[in-house]
């Protein structure tokens, strides 16, 4: 347990080092102008969920309506993410007016079984299922109102999504996804 505890402490220290810097970067928009408040690949706004397997890290960046993924564990402050899901690019953060297969609305929690990445989106009342390697959307499952968390059962064949506003728990057969 000493080695496992040291590994967890190291992961937590790494996350604190990466995510503690509140300074925002500058983004150059398509017209050549700058947007000092637009998020860049390392910026977070109201991060509410994080998942890691010790190598990859996924963060539900709720305020920017996206999930950021680092394919290797980030070490320096503000290290840019490798993938952005839910927005057309790293400099985007708006709420989608017309939801599409590529958008997210207030992602809250992320979990991966190694093959799939599951994202709970609070304002669309859904669980989005993505390919864990490519980020491609595989599906979207309606759940209760204002979902907040997702957890697997010990066998990994069911997922449980907590729904705050409807005060329910959705049970999803993960084998059918």
C-alpha positions in Angstrom: 0.0 0.0 0.0 2.9 2.3 0.5 3.7 2.3 -3.2 0.1 2.8 -4.2 -0.3 5.7 -1.7 2.8 7.3 -3.0 1.5 6.9 -6.6 -1.8 8.5 -5.7 -0.1 11.3 -3.9 2.2 11.9 -6.9 -0.9 12.0 -9.2 -2.6 14.5 -7.0 0.5 16.6 -6.7 0.8 16.6 -10.5 -2.8 17.6 -10.9 -2.4 20.4 -8.4 0.7 21.7 -10.3 -1.0 21.5 -13.6 -4.4 23.0 -12.7 -3.6 25.5 -10.0 -2.4 28.3 -12.3 -5.4 30.7 -12.8 -3.8 32.9 -15.5 -5.6 32.8 -18.8 -3.8 32.7 -22.1 -4.5 34.5 -25.3 -6.3 33.0 -28.3 -6.1 34.5 -31.8 -9.4 34.2 -33.5 -10.1 33.6 -37.2 -10.0 37.3 -38.0 -6.6 37.8 -36.5 -7.9 39.5 -33.4 -7.2 38.3 -29.9 -9.6 37.2 -27.3 -7.9 37.5 -23.8 -10.8 35.6 -22.1 -11.1 32.8 -24.6 -9.9 29.4 -23.2 -6.7 27.8 -24.6 -5.7 24.1 -24.4 -4.6 24.4 -20.8 -7.3 26.7 -19.4 -10.2 25.4 -17.2 -13.4 27.0 -16.2 -15.3 25.3 -13.4 -13.7 21.9 -13.7 -16.0 19.4 -12.0 -14.8 15.9 -12.8 -11.5 14.2 -13.5 -10.5 10.7 -14.5 -7.1 9.2 -14.9 -5.6 5.8 -15.5 -2.2 7.0 -14.3 -1.1 7.9 -17.9 -4.1 9.6 -19.6 -6.1 12.4 -17.9 -9.6 13.6 -18.8 -11.2 16.7 -17.2 -14.8 17.8 -17.4 -14.3 21.5 -18.1 -17.9 22.5 -17.3 -17.7 26.2 -17.8 -16.2 25.8 -21.2 -18.7 23.1 -22.2 -16.0 20.6 -23.1 -13.8 17.7 -22.0 -10.0 18.1 -22.2 -7.8 15.0 -22.6 -4.1 14.7 -22.0 -2.8 11.5 -23.6 0.2 11.4 -21.2 0.1 12.7 -17.7 0.7 16.5 -17.7 3.6 17.7 -15.6 4.2 21.5 -16.2 1.6 24.1 -15.3 -0.8 24.9 -18.2 0.4 22.0 -20.3 -1.9 22.0 -23.3 -4.3 19.2 -23.6 -4.0 16.9 -26.6 -7.7 16.6 -27.4 -10.8 18.8 -26.9 -14.2 17.2 -27.0 -17.5 19.1 -27.1 -16.2 22.2 -28.9 -14.9 22.8 -32.4 -11.5 23.8 -31.1 -9.5 24.8 -28.0 -10.5 28.5 -28.3 -14.2 27.8 -28.1 -16.3 27.8 -24.9 -19.9 28.8 -25.8 -23.1 27.0 -25.1 -24.3 25.3 -28.2 -27.5 26.9 -29.5 -28.3 23.9 -31.7 -26.9 20.7 -30.1 -25.0 18.4 -32.5 -23.2 15.1 -32.2 -20.0 17.1 -31.5 -21.2 19.4 -28.7 -21.6 19.1 -25.0 -23.7 21.1 -22.5 -22.2 21.4 -19.0 -20.2 18.2 -18.7 -19.9 17.3 -15.1 -18.2 13.9 -14.6 -16.0 11.7 -16.7 -15.2 8.0 -16.4 -13.5 5.5 -18.6 -13.4 1.8 -18.7 -10.3 2.0 -20.9 -12.3 1.5 -24.2 -15.0 4.0 -23.8 -15.2 7.4 -22.2 -18.5 8.3 -20.4 -19.4 12.0 -19.9 -22.4 13.1 -17.8 -23.8 16.3 -19.3 -26.0 18.2 -16.7 -27.8 20.6 -19.0 -28.7 18.0 -21.7 -29.7 15.4 -19.2 -27.6 12.7 -20.9 -24.7 10.4 -20.7 -22.5 10.7 -23.7 -20.4 7.7 -24.8 -17.2 8.3 -26.6 -14.3 6.2 -28.0 -11.6 6.5 -25.3 -8.8 6.6 -27.9 -10.2 8.9 -30.6 -12.9 10.9 -28.8 -15.4 9.9 -31.5 -19.0 10.0 -30.2 -20.5 6.5 -30.1 -23.9 7.5 -28.6 -25.9 9.6 -26.2 -28.2 8.1 -23.6 -31.0 10.1 -21.9 -31.0 9.9 -18.1 -32.8 11.8 -15.4 -32.9 15.5 -14.9 -29.6 17.3 -14.0 -27.3 14.3 -13.9 -24.1 14.8 -11.9 -22.1 11.6 -11.4 -21.4 8.3 -13.0 -19.9 5.1 -11.5 -19.6 1.5 -12.6 -20.5 -1.6 -10.6 -17.5 -3.8 -9.7 -17.9 -6.0 -12.8 -18.1 -3.0 -15.1 -21.2 -4.2 -16.8 -23.5 -1.5 -15.4 -23.2 2.2 -15.0 -25.0 4.3 -12.4 -25.8 7.9 -13.1 -27.0 10.1 -10.2 -29.7 12.7 -11.2 -30.0 15.6 -8.8 -33.2 17.3 -10.0 -35.2 14.2 -10.6 -33.7 12.6 -7.4 -33.2 9.3 -9.1 -30.3 7.0 -10.2 -30.3 5.7 -13.8 -29.0 2.2 -14.3 -27.4 1.6 -17.7 -26.4 -1.8 -19.1 -22.8 -1.0 -20.2 -22.6 -4.2 -22.3 -25.3 -2.9 -24.6 -23.5 0.4 -25.4 
